Amino acid sequence: MAVLGVFALLLWTPSPPVVTHYVGVVQSQQAEPLWLVNASGDQRLSVKAMPPVQPADDGRDYQLWLLPESGAPISLALLPTGGARLQMNLSDQQVRQLLQSRSLAISLEPAGGSPTGQPTGPVVYQTRLVQL
């Protein structure tokens, strides 16, 4: 009987966890793709700058913000330009808020990012993530 139990355990393989994926495309006013955002429920966020995205002329940086359903925007990262890619891990709280709101914004900030922890420059783009 014990042999059957061991055999059953060997045959039983748990199915891999289902990871939900979300994607968003940040577009210019001319509908040109600028950044491709990929998020997954396993805490990974990646952003790829498409080749047309160049550093801002005045030396400012593009900063990515999570827009929660309520409360202040949450800084996630400075964004890459010129075809570069950014990959980061989100905290559990950031994942929960991102999956609830699925909204992101990009502002132009002083070099190095917002000095206050909140957007200080103009919000130049917004996108909403959709589930794949």
C-alpha positions as CSV (number, residue, x, y, z in Angstrom):
1,M,0.0,0.0,0.0
2,A,2.8,2.4,0.8
3,V,4.3,1.7,-2.6
4,L,1.1,2.8,-4.3
5,G,1.2,6.0,-2.2
6,V,4.8,6.8,-3.2
7,F,3.9,5.9,-6.9
8,A,0.9,8.3,-6.8
9,L,3.1,11.1,-5.4
10,L,5.6,10.6,-8.1
11,L,3.0,10.7,-10.8
12,W,1.2,13.8,-9.3
13,T,2.9,16.9,-10.5
14,P,1.4,20.1,-9.3
15,S,0.5,22.5,-12.1
16,P,2.7,25.6,-12.3
17,P,1.2,28.7,-10.8
18,V,-0.7,30.9,-13.2
19,V,1.0,34.2,-13.6
20,T,-1.1,37.0,-15.0
21,H,0.5,39.4,-17.5
22,Y,-0.4,42.9,-18.3
23,V,0.9,45.2,-21.1
24,G,0.6,48.9,-21.9
25,V,1.9,50.9,-24.8
26,V,2.7,54.6,-24.1
27,Q,2.1,56.5,-27.3
28,S,2.9,59.9,-28.6
29,Q,0.1,62.2,-29.8
30,Q,0.8,60.9,-33.3
31,A,0.1,57.3,-32.0
32,E,3.8,56.4,-32.3
33,P,4.8,53.8,-29.7
34,L,7.3,55.3,-27.2
35,W,7.5,52.7,-24.3
36,L,6.3,49.2,-24.0
37,V,5.4,48.3,-20.4
38,N,5.1,44.6,-19.3
39,A,3.9,43.7,-15.8
40,S,3.3,40.4,-14.2
41,G,1.6,39.3,-11.1
42,D,4.9,37.8,-9.9
43,Q,6.3,41.3,-9.1
44,R,8.2,42.0,-12.3
45,L,7.9,45.1,-14.3
46,S,9.8,45.8,-17.5
47,V,9.8,48.9,-19.7
48,K,11.4,49.1,-23.1
49,A,12.0,52.4,-24.7
50,M,11.3,52.3,-28.4
51,P,14.1,53.9,-30.6
52,P,12.2,57.2,-31.1
53,V,12.4,58.0,-27.4
54,Q,15.4,60.3,-26.9
55,P,16.5,62.1,-23.7
56,A,14.6,65.3,-23.1
57,D,16.2,68.3,-24.8
58,D,16.6,70.2,-21.6
59,G,18.4,67.5,-19.6
60,R,15.3,66.4,-17.6
61,D,14.4,62.7,-17.0
62,Y,11.2,60.8,-17.7
63,Q,9.9,59.4,-14.5
64,L,7.3,56.6,-14.3
65,W,4.5,56.8,-11.7
66,L,2.0,54.3,-10.5
67,L,-1.4,55.9,-10.2
68,P,-3.2,54.1,-7.4
69,E,-7.0,54.1,-7.2
70,S,-6.8,56.6,-4.4
71,G,-3.9,58.6,-2.9
72,A,-0.8,60.2,-4.3
73,P,1.2,58.8,-7.3
74,I,4.0,56.4,-6.4
75,S,7.4,56.8,-8.1
76,L,8.5,53.6,-9.8
77,A,11.7,54.5,-11.7
78,L,13.4,56.8,-14.2
79,L,12.6,55.6,-17.7
80,P,15.1,54.5,-20.3
81,T,15.5,56.1,-23.7
82,G,16.8,55.3,-27.1
83,G,15.8,51.6,-27.2
84,A,17.1,50.7,-23.7
85,R,15.2,48.4,-21.3
86,L,14.5,48.7,-17.6
87,Q,13.6,45.7,-15.5
88,M,12.6,45.9,-11.8
89,N,10.9,44.0,-9.1
90,L,7.9,45.6,-7.4
91,S,7.0,45.3,-3.7
92,D,3.9,43.4,-2.7
93,Q,2.1,46.7,-2.1
94,Q,3.1,48.1,-5.5
95,V,1.9,44.9,-7.2
96,R,-1.5,45.1,-5.4
97,Q,-1.9,48.8,-6.3
98,L,-0.8,48.3,-9.9
99,L,-3.2,45.3,-10.4
100,Q,-6.1,47.3,-8.9
101,S,-5.6,50.6,-10.9
102,R,-3.5,49.4,-13.9
103,S,-2.8,53.1,-14.5
104,L,0.7,54.6,-15.1
105,A,1.8,58.2,-15.8
106,I,5.1,59.6,-17.1
107,S,6.3,63.1,-16.0
108,L,9.3,65.2,-17.0
109,E,11.4,65.7,-13.9
110,P,14.7,67.4,-13.1
111,A,17.8,65.2,-13.8
112,G,17.8,62.4,-11.3
113,G,14.1,62.5,-10.7
114,S,11.6,64.3,-8.6
115,P,13.2,66.0,-5.6
116,T,9.9,65.8,-3.6
117,G,8.8,62.2,-4.2
118,Q,5.8,63.5,-6.2
119,P,5.5,64.7,-9.8
120,T,6.9,68.2,-10.0
121,G,7.1,68.5,-13.8
122,P,4.3,68.1,-16.3
123,V,2.7,64.7,-16.8
124,V,3.4,64.1,-20.5
125,Y,2.0,60.6,-21.0
126,Q,-0.4,58.2,-19.4
127,T,-1.3,54.6,-20.1
128,R,-3.5,51.8,-18.7
129,L,-2.3,48.3,-18.6
130,V,-4.5,45.6,-20.1
131,Q,-4.5,41.9,-19.2
132,L,-3.2,39.4,-21.7
